[in-house]
Amino acid sequence: MTAAHTVEAVRRAEQAADPGLAGRPAGHDGPLMLRAAAGLAAVVAGEVRRRRGRLYGARAVLLVGPGSNGGDALHAGARLAAGGVHVVALQSGARAHAGGLAALRAAGGRVLPPAADGVAARSALAAADVVLDGLLGTGGRPGLDASASALVEAVPARALVVAVDVPSGVAAGSGELPRHADGRPACVHADVTVTFGTAKPALLLPPASRAAGRVVVVDIGLDPAVLGPAAVEEFDPEQAALLWPVPGPDDDKYSRGVLGVVAGGDTYTGAALLCTTAAVLAGAGMVRYVGPPRASDLVRQRLPEVVPGPGRVQAWAVGSGVDPDDDAQAGPVAHALAAATPDDGTDGVPCLLDAGALPALARRVRERGPLDPARTSVLLTPHAGELARLLTDLGDGDGQVERAAVEDRPLEHAQRAARRTGAVVLLKGSTTLVVTPGGWVRSQTDGPGWLGTAGAGDVLAGVAGTLLAAGLDPFDAGALATAVHGRAAVVASGGGPLHAEAVARAVPGVVAHLLTRREWPS
């Protein structure tokens, strides 16, 4: 499990690991900085060797701010210079870490202060094989000032960009991306981010996670017990394999989980087929499909094992491809929602609510208040536009919630929806967030860009619904389904375009690979 911790938790753990940290004068080296610099230099050296075949003779440019990230970059630069790399440090302001500057100069590196000729800085950047971003750290204000922006904009597209701890400019705790007046993100976009002790939330949270590139965590000796609970988690293959439900010799179709599906309709018949196909291939013990005759006939023709009509189920997957104004599907949607949110004090049937079922949930919450997470197991699976409409329908905030606002601050809006509804919210996107009403957050970035295609959400609903029927709670079911769905898309794509049914067809192979090898197929 990849874990990210808050800035406050990291500072607490750093102080425990280095009791002299708080009293050490600014610009003086400590053991944590030297460990971080050693790890950073090792990662950079490995990346450069992979790119150009050897480290000796490479050209590295350090973008150096006044804080400890600048010190990390300078000390790493000193190690690289000692290995035969031509290193130039460009200061973005009047101050820089004194110990790091001395170490770099002693190793033969050059330092260009901010008052230096701009031509020299641009020339150094133009020749760079690798650029280390040490402008701002977790304590910096989001965004870049004019001096830092000028340096970042001069970085050549061909250069490898390695961010130190976090890409400069991002909001380290929330994952927000400040923007310039013209709308461009005011931050560094890295190929690799080398972070220390633990990941920072921005590295796992959209939209900032897209600026981080590949994330490498360097161990600097922080105590996990002092760090405490993670602010954000991401499933790794080992954790996913442990959670995936595997039937034993005494299991039958009922004990493995019966999933009821209300999806599609006379207009969107494909959603019915995609959701039920994914559920069957994800390992549901039995799938019941409830829908109009045309969609039901299509499902029965393609999937003879699916049972048509209502009946007893262990979970529902409701709303994929359902038109909220479809009178034929309004009854089944209401039935499933009532089973998931009973008024008699009993526990509800686990339920996934997607797309066309979300307006019905909004009405229920407006009339009776949020769900009780102690008695209900409800997973919502909107994309950004659907979440904006849900929050608007709930009367959350002032007036209409815009899709663009959700895309700019996805964590904030997913948390608002979770608190307002009492349900777990899975906000779909290139980085998918799964958020509980109590504040737990998981982030999954598993699928290729090709997964942004019609029907992909219907497949995800079938996989997640199957996991709910097997007994997983909505938080685990949502994150695990997202991870397997994304990896199935990688397999189905093979590096090129895909279609949604191919993703569903790839699920069994991904699960088998995961369970036998404890790794994701590539």
VEXTI-9982 format. One line per field, with one value per residue (C-alpha): x, y, z; residue in three letters. Coordinates in Angstrom, 3 decimals, padded with zeros to 6 digits. Layout:
N
u [X/...];
v [Y/...];
w [Z/...];
res [ala/...];
***
This chain:
522
u [000.000/001.460/000.689/000.798/000.891/000.093/002.814/002.189/002.644/005.892/007.276/006.389/008.149/011.192/011.515/011.348/013.975/016.285/015.687/018.167/016.243/014.233/017.260/019.599/020.372/018.922/021.271/023.042/023.007/021.309/021.218/017.769/018.825/021.971/019.983/017.424/020.154/021.884/018.626/017.806/021.233/020.961/017.582/018.781/021.930/019.876/017.508/020.346/022.134/018.957/018.537/022.064/023.912/026.316/026.412/029.854/029.712/025.985/024.761/022.509/020.862/019.497/016.630/017.227/014.890/015.604/014.244/015.290/014.240/016.867/019.351/018.388/018.950/022.316/023.646/022.417/024.107/027.363/027.171/026.446/029.335/031.663/030.553/031.578/028.370/028.584/026.326/025.044/022.758/020.398/019.092/015.570/016.018/018.609/018.919/019.871/020.898/024.421/025.593/024.343/026.007/029.323/029.071/028.294/031.136/033.562/032.580/033.260/029.715/028.858/026.330/024.632/022.965/019.714/021.629/023.619/023.237/019.979/021.719/023.996/021.023/019.161/022.295/022.782/019.163/019.297/022.196/020.757/020.178/018.398/016.829/016.273/013.353/014.238/012.415/009.634/008.818/005.844/005.980/005.869/002.773/001.099/002.037/005.267/006.538/007.903/011.511/010.680/008.275/010.974/013.320/010.653/009.548/013.155/013.485/013.804/011.198/013.868/015.331/014.418/012.716/013.043/011.027/012.457/009.792/006.892/006.671/007.130/003.911/001.402/-000.674/001.073/-001.878/-004.866/-003.500/-004.782/-002.957/-002.777/-002.986/-001.482/-003.792/-003.967/-005.149/-001.878/-000.915/001.572/003.733/006.520/005.538/007.990/008.862/009.866/009.229/011.595/009.889/011.320/010.077/006.548/004.571/002.865/-000.879/-000.398/001.516/-001.576/-004.355/-005.657/-005.048/-001.548/-000.759/-000.585/002.307/004.279/005.142/006.512/006.802/009.797/009.780/013.234/013.501/015.132/014.339/010.949/009.065/005.694/004.254/005.028/003.746/000.411/-002.509/-002.115/-004.010/-004.258/-003.596/-003.136/-003.490/-000.426/-000.703/000.006/-002.810/-005.176/-004.438/-005.140/-008.528/-009.827/-012.490/-011.455/-014.072/-013.288/-014.364/-017.530/-018.736/-021.673/-023.249/-025.195/-022.329/-020.112/-022.614/-025.675/-025.613/-028.765/-028.216/-030.496/-028.715/-029.542/-032.983/-034.635/-032.261/-028.954/-029.130/-025.344/-025.027/-027.096/-024.840/-021.567/-022.466/-023.708/-020.775/-018.311/-020.111/-020.077/-016.404/-015.404/-016.644/-020.162/-021.826/-024.970/-026.210/-029.842/-030.780/-033.826/-034.803/-037.185/-037.738/-035.455/-032.418/-033.261/-033.444/-030.048/-028.483/-030.051/-028.807/-025.216/-025.097/-027.383/-026.199/-027.739/-031.137/-033.784/-036.130/-036.032/-035.150/-033.033/-029.594/-026.580/-025.947/-027.266/-025.508/-027.965/-028.055/-025.458/-026.968/-030.333/-032.157/-033.491/-036.711/-037.139/-040.449/-039.802/-036.626/-037.829/-039.508/-036.481/-034.212/-036.559/-036.829/-033.048/-032.583/-035.253/-033.555/-030.236/-031.645/-034.432/-036.411/-037.123/-033.748/-032.462/-029.241/-029.504/-028.511/-025.125/-025.705/-023.714/-025.458/-024.233/-025.303/-029.106/-029.659/-027.971/-030.979/-033.096/-030.478/-030.421/-034.198/-033.911/-031.181/-033.087/-036.183/-034.642/-031.078/-027.776/-027.541/-026.268/-022.936/-023.348/-026.435/-025.921/-023.236/-023.677/-021.082/-021.620/-019.685/-020.088/-017.763/-017.048/-020.150/-022.423/-020.891/-021.472/-025.130/-025.479/-024.117/-026.373/-029.406/-028.467/-028.459/-024.819/-023.283/-024.582/-026.443/-025.145/-021.913/-019.959/-018.099/-014.967/-014.967/-015.076/-012.211/-010.105/-010.780/-011.878/-010.966/-012.866/-016.018/-015.849/-015.513/-018.457/-020.609/-019.560/-020.390/-023.649/-024.950/-023.376/-022.175/-018.725/-017.968/-015.898/-015.114/-014.061/-011.249/-007.726/-006.941/-009.931/-010.690/-012.570/-013.683/-015.615/-017.903/-015.355/-012.532/-010.594/-009.206/-007.835/-006.463/-005.936/-004.121/-004.132/-005.735/-004.359/-005.768/-007.539/-009.891/-011.732/-014.302/-018.052/-019.110/-016.011/-018.004/-020.612/-017.836/-016.471/-019.936/-020.199/-016.819/-017.427/-020.940/-019.550/-017.145/-019.968/-021.988/-018.975/-018.949/-016.386/-017.262/-017.799/-014.407/-012.463/-014.784/-014.476/-010.693/-010.078/-012.499/-010.834/-007.383/-008.414/-010.531/-007.584/-005.167/-007.676/-007.714/-003.907/-004.101/-007.014/-005.289/-001.851/-000.762/-003.531/-007.273/-009.730/-013.460/-015.324/-016.269/-012.597/-011.872/-014.482/-013.070/-009.594/-010.718/-010.387/-006.809/-005.840/-007.336/-005.613/-002.261/-002.763/-003.639/-000.849/002.014/001.077/001.835/-000.034/000.198/001.736];
v [000.000/003.346/005.825/009.608/011.602/015.189/017.802/018.101/014.352/014.375/017.269/015.484/012.321/014.271/015.948/012.551/011.120/014.133/015.813/018.554/019.607/022.413/024.063/023.738/027.084/027.546/026.404/023.813/020.153/017.431/013.654/013.626/016.040/014.054/010.802/012.459/013.868/010.506/008.819/011.601/011.426/007.641/007.883/010.656/008.730/005.636/007.624/009.324/006.022/004.548/007.519/008.080/004.882/006.396/008.994/010.484/013.632/014.227/017.772/018.520/021.804/022.414/024.876/026.022/027.830/029.097/026.136/022.633/021.280/023.507/022.077/018.525/019.391/021.040/018.126/015.668/017.835/017.625/013.817/013.874/016.274/013.930/011.210/013.184/015.100/018.754/020.446/024.024/025.421/028.287/030.247/031.630/034.065/035.822/032.975/029.331/026.582/027.516/023.960/022.716/025.574/024.854/021.128/021.702/024.172/021.829/019.043/021.251/022.392/025.917/028.258/031.058/033.559/035.267/038.396/036.432/037.059/035.452/034.224/032.023/030.453/029.776/028.338/025.954/024.804/024.342/021.884/019.987/016.238/016.374/019.202/018.897/020.946/022.175/025.496/024.954/022.280/021.258/024.485/026.754/028.620/027.032/028.619/030.020/033.590/035.389/034.345/030.673/030.696/032.095/029.252/026.582/027.899/027.767/024.017/022.221/019.615/016.950/017.228/014.747/016.690/015.291/017.013/017.063/015.861/017.529/019.378/023.045/025.044/022.308/022.422/019.645/018.810/019.080/018.295/021.538/023.180/026.978/028.574/031.540/034.295/032.600/029.316/027.387/025.409/027.414/024.461/022.159/019.080/016.333/013.047/011.636/012.873/011.664/012.098/011.455/009.239/008.949/010.253/013.616/013.855/015.932/013.030/010.809/013.378/014.833/017.114/017.552/013.846/014.400/016.802/014.320/011.667/008.448/008.666/007.170/007.138/007.278/005.898/008.448/006.700/008.091/005.997/004.764/004.831/008.537/009.255/007.746/006.987/007.850/010.819/009.068/005.452/003.662/-000.103/-002.044/-005.574/-007.332/-005.539/-006.032/-009.769/-010.136/-008.417/-010.095/-012.665/-016.217/-019.003/-022.078/-025.687/-025.251/-022.107/-022.088/-019.431/-017.975/-017.792/-016.216/-013.388/-012.675/-009.280/-007.559/-005.200/-002.361/-000.862/000.475/000.554/000.739/003.533/002.437/-001.322/-001.578/-000.497/-003.496/-005.869/-004.273/-004.140/-007.732/-009.007/-007.377/-008.829/-012.350/-012.128/-010.590/-013.739/-013.062/-016.251/-015.214/-012.102/-011.042/-008.453/-006.230/-004.181/-003.741/-006.603/-005.336/-004.957/-008.143/-010.142/-008.820/-009.821/-013.307/-013.862/-012.958/-014.176/-017.182/-017.566/-014.207/-014.647/-012.170/-010.462/-009.518/-011.840/-012.112/-010.520/-009.775/-006.425/-004.115/-002.258/000.375/003.278/002.649/003.831/004.501/007.631/009.331/010.025/006.381/005.383/001.688/001.730/004.159/001.368/-000.983/001.935/002.937/-000.679/-001.100/002.261/001.402/-001.945/-000.149/002.558/001.017/003.115/000.329/000.341/-002.756/-002.885/-002.062/-004.262/-003.097/-000.954/000.782/003.841/005.121/007.783/007.567/006.487/009.519/011.888/009.418/009.374/013.182/013.247/010.707/012.716/015.992/014.423/012.302/013.469/011.638/007.877/006.226/004.573/002.187/000.638/001.268/000.199/002.536/003.337/006.231/006.158/009.529/011.202/014.916/016.108/013.731/014.753/018.416/017.664/015.601/018.403/020.879/018.616/018.284/022.053/021.925/025.396/028.460/027.662/025.402/023.448/023.489/020.531/022.676/023.335/019.580/018.976/021.720/020.551/016.915/015.888/018.779/018.020/014.246/014.810/017.201/014.628/011.851/013.936/015.207/011.790/009.481/007.252/006.331/008.352/006.976/009.950/008.557/010.136/009.542/009.472/008.012/009.002/006.854/008.862/007.891/010.154/009.850/011.272/008.192/008.622/006.232/007.247/004.936/005.758/002.420/002.793/004.171/007.276/004.958/003.992/007.298/005.675/005.063/002.129/001.978/003.163/000.441/-002.172/-000.628/-000.762/-004.478/-005.227/-003.090/-004.469/-008.008/-007.138/-005.639/-008.840/-010.873/-008.972/-006.187/-002.827/000.054/001.657/-001.532/-002.561/000.807/001.052/-002.616/-002.520/000.647/-000.943/-004.167/-002.265/-000.020/-002.920/-004.773/-001.708/-001.813/-005.428/-004.787/-001.739/-003.201/000.396/001.297/001.958/-000.290/-000.741/-001.267/-004.915/-005.779/-004.355/-006.648/-009.631/-008.900/-008.935/-012.722/-012.798/-009.773/-011.332/-014.676/-012.942/-010.874/-013.845/-016.133/-013.651/-010.817/-008.316/-006.427/-007.683/-005.208];
w [000.000/-001.022/001.740/001.829/005.044/005.844/006.046/009.782/010.305/008.320/010.354/013.576/012.390/011.195/014.577/016.286/013.933/014.363/017.749/016.899/013.814/015.382/016.965/013.997/012.302/008.830/006.115/008.267/007.311/009.299/008.948/007.344/004.613/003.866/003.662/001.396/-000.839/-001.105/-002.135/-004.580/-006.202/-006.569/-008.311/-010.626/-011.498/-012.352/-014.545/-016.391/-017.006/-018.463/-020.758/-022.037/-021.173/-018.648/-015.920/-016.544/-018.646/-018.203/-017.577/-014.618/-013.690/-010.201/-009.750/-006.195/-003.851/-000.327/001.642/002.557/-000.837/-002.354/000.162/-000.824/-004.481/-003.786/-001.745/-004.381/-007.004/-005.044/-005.146/-008.875/-009.507/-007.618/-010.064/-013.124/-013.860/-014.940/-012.384/-012.452/-009.751/-010.603/-007.631/-007.884/-005.010/-002.902/-000.387/-000.726/001.692/002.845/003.570/000.210/-001.670/000.036/-000.716/-004.382/-004.865/-003.081/-005.499/-008.531/-009.300/-010.409/-008.800/-010.705/-008.354/-009.384/-010.406/-012.991/-016.697/-017.862/-020.984/-018.877/-017.066/-020.313/-021.865/-018.946/-019.130/-022.897/-022.515/-019.543/-019.625/-016.270/-014.259/-010.500/-009.228/-005.739/-005.928/-003.399/-000.853/001.219/003.176/000.145/-000.958/-003.993/-007.285/-008.690/-008.518/-011.571/-010.946/-010.504/-013.453/-015.729/-014.805/-015.233/-018.611/-019.857/-019.165/-022.523/-023.388/-023.965/-020.437/-017.707/-014.892/-011.360/-008.633/-005.112/-002.627/-004.518/-007.842/-007.033/-007.069/-006.225/-003.056/-001.120/001.110/-001.227/-004.676/-006.171/-009.067/-008.930/-012.347/-014.133/-015.357/-018.760/-017.196/-017.417/-014.286/-012.203/-011.228/-012.358/-014.381/-013.470/-015.115/-011.721/-008.196/-005.469/-002.120/001.330/004.161/002.794/-000.146/000.232/-000.518/-003.693/-005.265/-005.072/-005.425/-008.681/-010.429/-008.921/-009.277/-013.039/-012.449/-010.329/-012.915/-011.453/-007.659/-005.837/-002.020/-000.383/003.142/005.446/008.726/009.729/012.288/010.893/014.401/014.677/011.167/012.152/009.815/006.163/004.726/001.339/000.327/-002.976/-003.394/-004.398/-005.880/-002.593/-000.797/-003.735/-003.840/-000.125/-000.461/-003.616/-002.595/-003.522/-003.208/-001.161/-001.735/000.316/-001.476/-003.878/-006.074/-003.164/-000.674/-003.334/-003.711/-005.838/-007.540/-008.737/-011.672/-012.755/-015.741/-019.165/-020.685/-024.071/-025.130/-023.567/-023.932/-024.032/-020.412/-019.331/-021.240/-020.138/-016.442/-016.306/-018.396/-016.016/-012.992/-014.427/-015.397/-012.049/-010.313/-009.070/-007.861/-009.700/-011.489/-011.658/-014.282/-013.831/-016.852/-019.786/-022.248/-024.996/-022.727/-020.857/-024.095/-025.189/-021.865/-022.000/-025.565/-024.710/-021.107/-020.589/-016.983/-015.978/-014.314/-015.476/-013.054/-009.378/-006.540/-003.447/-003.792/-001.594/-003.303/-006.015/-008.842/-009.998/-012.431/-015.148/-018.419/-016.769/-017.918/-014.741/-016.671/-017.748/-016.124/-016.800/-014.709/-012.023/-010.066/-009.946/-009.014/-006.177/-004.993/-004.804/-003.085/-000.518/000.176/000.626/002.920/005.058/007.531/010.015/011.767/009.978/007.959/004.282/001.363/-000.015/-003.077/-005.794/-007.249/-010.592/-013.101/-013.458/-009.831/-008.290/-008.618/-006.646/-003.894/-003.840/-003.301/-000.499/001.270/000.902/002.428/005.208/005.665/005.168/005.283/008.447/007.507/010.453/008.833/005.119/002.669/-000.281/-002.933/-005.357/-008.648/-010.412/-012.866/-012.387/-014.223/-012.329/-009.006/-009.845/-010.612/-007.418/-005.235/-007.019/-006.469/-002.807/-002.454/-001.379/-001.373/-003.183/-006.371/-009.090/-008.718/-011.979/-013.441/-013.799/-010.053/-009.356/-011.788/-010.175/-006.585/-006.839/-003.290/-001.744/-003.734/-003.213/000.536/000.515/-001.279/001.116/004.187/002.717/001.651/004.228/001.363/000.090/-003.042/-005.913/-008.162/-011.534/-013.512/-014.776/-011.057/-009.246/-005.654/-003.153/-000.095/003.036/005.083/007.896/005.797/004.656/001.154/-001.449/-004.819/-007.786/-011.018/-012.788/-016.205/-019.472/-021.143/-023.590/-020.738/-021.155/-023.433/-023.476/-021.350/-019.166/-016.144/-016.726/-016.542/-013.351/-011.785/-012.542/-010.987/-007.885/-007.459/-007.507/-004.717/-002.649/-003.124/-001.975/001.316/000.865/002.343/-000.115/000.589/-000.187/-003.020/-004.744/-004.584/-005.454/-008.387/-009.681/-009.509/-011.284/-013.830/-014.654/-015.025/-017.192/-019.430/-019.668/-020.837/-023.215/-024.681/-025.296/-025.793/-028.245/-028.415/-026.606/-026.172/-022.937/-023.462/-024.006/-020.559/-019.013/-020.922/-019.520/-015.877/-015.232/-016.504/-014.422/-011.285/-011.955/-012.499/-009.348/-007.159/-008.383/-008.761/-006.394/-009.140/-011.841/-015.421/-017.822];
res [met/thr/ala/ala/his/thr/val/glu/ala/val/arg/arg/ala/glu/gln/ala/ala/asp/pro/gly/leu/ala/gly/arg/pro/ala/gly/his/asp/gly/pro/leu/met/leu/arg/ala/ala/ala/gly/leu/ala/ala/val/val/ala/gly/glu/val/arg/arg/arg/arg/gly/arg/leu/tyr/gly/ala/arg/ala/val/leu/leu/val/gly/pro/gly/ser/asn/gly/gly/asp/ala/leu/his/ala/gly/ala/arg/leu/ala/ala/gly/gly/val/his/val/val/ala/leu/gln/ser/gly/ala/arg/ala/his/ala/gly/gly/leu/ala/ala/leu/arg/ala/ala/gly/gly/arg/val/leu/pro/pro/ala/ala/asp/gly/val/ala/ala/arg/ser/ala/leu/ala/ala/ala/asp/val/val/leu/asp/gly/leu/leu/gly/thr/gly/gly/arg/pro/gly/leu/asp/ala/ser/ala/ser/ala/leu/val/glu/ala/val/pro/ala/arg/ala/leu/val/val/ala/val/asp/val/pro/ser/gly/val/ala/ala/gly/ser/gly/glu/leu/pro/arg/his/ala/asp/gly/arg/pro/ala/cys/val/his/ala/asp/val/thr/val/thr/phe/gly/thr/ala/lys/pro/ala/leu/leu/leu/pro/pro/ala/ser/arg/ala/ala/gly/arg/val/val/val/val/asp/ile/gly/leu/asp/pro/ala/val/leu/gly/pro/ala/ala/val/glu/glu/phe/asp/pro/glu/gln/ala/ala/leu/leu/trp/pro/val/pro/gly/pro/asp/asp/asp/lys/tyr/ser/arg/gly/val/leu/gly/val/val/ala/gly/gly/asp/thr/tyr/thr/gly/ala/ala/leu/leu/cys/thr/thr/ala/ala/val/leu/ala/gly/ala/gly/met/val/arg/tyr/val/gly/pro/pro/arg/ala/ser/asp/leu/val/arg/gln/arg/leu/pro/glu/val/val/pro/gly/pro/gly/arg/val/gln/ala/trp/ala/val/gly/ser/gly/val/asp/pro/asp/asp/asp/ala/gln/ala/gly/pro/val/ala/his/ala/leu/ala/ala/ala/thr/pro/asp/asp/gly/thr/asp/gly/val/pro/cys/leu/leu/asp/ala/gly/ala/leu/pro/ala/leu/ala/arg/arg/val/arg/glu/arg/gly/pro/leu/asp/pro/ala/arg/thr/ser/val/leu/leu/thr/pro/his/ala/gly/glu/leu/ala/arg/leu/leu/thr/asp/leu/gly/asp/gly/asp/gly/gln/val/glu/arg/ala/ala/val/glu/asp/arg/pro/leu/glu/his/ala/gln/arg/ala/ala/arg/arg/thr/gly/ala/val/val/leu/leu/lys/gly/ser/thr/thr/leu/val/val/thr/pro/gly/gly/trp/val/arg/ser/gln/thr/asp/gly/pro/gly/trp/leu/gly/thr/ala/gly/ala/gly/asp/val/leu/ala/gly/val/ala/gly/thr/leu/leu/ala/ala/gly/leu/asp/pro/phe/asp/ala/gly/ala/leu/ala/thr/ala/val/his/gly/arg/ala/ala/val/val/ala/ser/gly/gly/gly/pro/leu/his/ala/glu/ala/val/ala/arg/ala/val/pro/gly/val/val/ala/his/leu/leu/thr/arg/arg/glu/trp/pro/ser];
***
